[in-house]
Amino acid sequence: MLNKMYPDNSFMGSLEHAPEEILYSLLNEDAKPATATYTKQHDLEMVVYCVFHRVCPSQYKSIHYVSEKADAKRARWILAFRKQHLGGYPWNQLLNFAKTGSHKGLKAVISKMQLVGVNWTH
């Protein structure tokens, strides 16, 4: 996952793929950016959101209808979207593996999904 940050350590990647911690930090203007302690769990969580995007592109498109300029509003909408669409199997299992840093567990579940064009190389 490409992990870019502004000089003030704020996240400058796609909010649609951003980890929950980053989105919650956007809702709290007084909070320090969550990316100051960027972890592999953030990258693994972003993998889950990218896989969901690949598997469910028509559902994923609805995220883009929110204004590009209102980051807090977009973050709130994305969190609500994920709660609605990623609460069941296999997404809840994938997110659990990602948030606990289980690369092996994440790889095993994604491999079972047999996604065309997805090649897990590590």
C-alpha positions, 0 to 999 in steps of 0.5 A: 500500500502506498502510504503518503503523508503531508509534512504535518504527518496527516494522511493524504491517501484515498479516504475511501481506503483509509484505516478507521483510525485515520477517519476517526481522527478527521472527525476530531479536529483537536486530535493529532493525526493518527498517522504519526504512529503508522503501523502495518495494521493500517496497511493490512486494513487498507488491503481489506478495503481495496479487496472490497472495492474490487469485489463490490465495485457497484456498492463502492461507487456510492462513496464518491457521491460525497463532496471531495472537499468536506473530509470530516463529512466524508469520513463520517459517511465512509464509516457508516458505509463500512458499518452497513456493508462490511459487517458480515462474513468475510469482511468482519473476519478480514478486518479482524485479521488486519487490525491484529496484524495477522498477515497470514490469516488475511492472506488465507481468507483472501486466497480462499475468495479466489479473486481473478486478477488478485495475486498475493505475493508475500 
